Every structure is written in C-alpha cells, then in structure tokens.
Amino acid sequence: MKVLLINASPHEHGHNDIAAQAMAARLKTHGIDSEIYWLGKGEIHGCLGCDTCMKIDRCVQDDDLVNELAERMIASDGIITFAPVYFGGPNGALCNAFDRIFYSRCVKDQLLHGKPGGAVTVCNTMGAETALMGIYRYYNTSQMAIVSAMGFPTLTMQMVNEKNERFYTVINAVADNMAELLQK
C-alpha cells in the first residue's frame, strides 16, 4: 500500500514538509509506504472552463504538473494533503491544481471514489479550519472517504517548530485512521 502525501507549500522543506515527514514515519509503523509530492514554486494554471477534459479524460493544459499529480493520486491507495493557510483558505496553487484535477478526473469518471483522503493544514495563527474545509470540499464532491482526526487536523507553525504534543496528536490520528481504512 502507498499513500500520496501532497506538500502544497511553496517551501519544499518548510512546516508542511516537516508534518509530511512525520506522517510518513507514522504510516511506516503500520507497514504503509508513502511518497511526498511537492507542488513546487512553479505556476499552476487555473481551469480554463473549456470542458475539453470531458472528452480526453485529462486536463488540456499540459505545461505544468497537474496531469502528473492526477495520475499519482489515482495510482495511490490514499491521499493526505498538507496545505499552508493563506488568508483563511488553502493556498492558490493547491486550489488551481485541485480545481483541474477533480474536475477533469472526478466529475465524469469519479476516479477517486471511495479512496481515503486526509488533510492537515498549517497556519500562523488562524484560518486553518476554513482551509481544511476547502480541501474536504474536493474530497466530498468526489465521494472520497474522509480520514478524520480527533478534532480538526490543524497545526500552527509554532506547534510544528516545537513538535509538541498537539503536533503528534494530529499526525498520529490522521496516520492511524488512514492505516485503519486501508487495512479493512
């Protein structure tokens, strides 16, 4: 089994990566492999609304990482997204990528139906819950199984820096619940 961990931060080795690395380690204790996929700093184009994807089963825009990420999401057994919080929502690069992936791959064919999906959001001080709901919106409309945690799986940058008890409570709950769903 393999879980795709999506690091949506433009900072490859920042707070979201630290959380993703901890998640990978916890999943490993359950015998589950993972891959951390970094969205990077390059531009991720927004959806054109052209509906070509309904005919060709992929986004027509092929000059960024969206189609590659979609294939990895489809091939994985589960997905956990790590997103920075910008102005109370997930960052724009993630939203652009998910708009195109979920529309081109899930509206017609529901290619992620039933796949477990989790998320962890990292904020400075606030907005993490709203950002989390933004990610869950994609999962819910694609009929994915939401991986829950006790409370909201949200972290502050300070929690990540300190790797305090709340940090491990969130990481362990999401990883353990993902493992339970995958091993049923």
N, C-alpha and C positions, 0 to 999 in steps of 0.2 A: 504494500500500500504506500501511496505517496500523496502528501498534502502540499499544495502550492501555497507558499507564503508570499503575498504581494506587498512589497515595500513601496508605498506610494509617495514617499518623501523625496524631494529633490536632493536631499543629503544622503548619499549612499550609506554612510556609516554613522548616521545620527541616531536620535532617540527611537525612531521606528525600527531601525535595523537592530538595535540592542534588544528591543522587545521581540523581534522576529527570531533572533539568535536564541534567546531564552526559550521561545516557543518550540523551536526546532529541537533543542536539547530535551525538553519535556516530552515531546512526541516520540523521541528516540527511546525514552524509557518504556514506552508502550510498544516498541518494535516497529514504529512507523517512520518511514523516511520522509524527508521534506526537501523542497527546493525554494530558496529565496530568490524571487524575481524582482529586480529593481526597475521601476519605471524610468528612472534616469532624469536627466535635465533637459533633454530634447523636447521640442514642441510636439504635442499630441493634438492633432486637429480635432475640431468639433465635428459633429454629424452634419452632413450636407442636406439631409432630408430628401435625398434623391430616390430612395426606395430601390436602388439597384441591388442592394444586398438581398432583397426578397427573391431576386431572380438567380443570383450567383452564389448565394449562401456564404457570403463573406463581405466585409466592407470593401467598397470600390477603391477607397483611398489606401494605397499600399506603400506609402513612403514614410511610415512610422511603425511603431511596434505593436499596434492594436491587433492585427490579424495573427501575429505570432503569439501574443499573450492569450488570445482567444483559444488557439489550439492547445496551449498548455493548460488552460482552465478546463477545457473539455477532456483532456487526457488524464487529468488528476483525479484522485479519489475524493478529495476535499479541498476547500479553498479557505484561507484566512487572510483577510486584508488588513494591513497596518497603515493607517492614514493619519497624516498630520491634520490639525484643525486650523482652518483659515477662516476667520470671520464667522464662526459658528457652523461651519459645514466642512465636508471633505474638500481637499484641495482640487483646483480646477483640472489638473492633469488627470487625476483619477476619474473625475466626473466625465471628462471628454472620452477617456478610454472606455469606461463602463457604459456610457450612452451608446457608443458604437458597437461594443461587444454584445451587450444584452439585447439591443435592437436587431443586429444582424444575425445573431445566433439563437436567440430565445423566443422572439415574437412568433416566428413561423414554426420552428422545429423543436422548441423547448429543450435544447441540448444540455441544459444544466438541471433539468427537472429531477428532484429528489436528491441531488448532490448536497452534502453538508457544506454550509458556508458560515464562517465566523468572521468577526471583525474586532479589532482593537483600535481605538482612537487615542491619539496623544495630543494634548493641548498644553498651553502655557498655564492658563488659569480657569477658562470656562469654554463652553461650547461643544464639549466632547460628546455629550448625549445627543445633541442635534445632529452632529456629524455622523454618529453611529446610526441614527435612524435613516440618514441619507443613504448609507451603504445598504442597510437592510431593505430599503425600498427596491433596490435592484434585485436582491435575493428573493424577496417575497413575490414580486411580479413574475419571476421566472420559476416559481414553485420549488425553490431550493429549501432544504431543511436548515433552519437557523440553529446554529450552535450557540446555546445560551451560556450564561455565567451567572454566578450569584451576584445580583445587582447588575449594573451596567459595566461591560468590559472597557472601561475608560481609564486612562492614566494621565497624570501631569508629567511634564518634563522633570520636575523635581523627584517624583516617585521613580522615574526611570534612572535618573542620576544616582539616587540613593539605593536603588534596588531594594526598596523597603518591603515590609510585609504585604502591603496592598499590591505592589508590583507582582509579587509571586502569587498572591491570591488570584489575580486576574489571569495571569499567564497559565497557571496550573489548572484553573477551572475551564478555560477555553480548550486547552490541550487535552485534558482528561475527558471532557464532554465530546470533543471531536473523536477521540480514540474509541469511546463507547459507541458512538454512532457508526463508526466504520467497522467495528468488530462484531456488530449484530448480524 
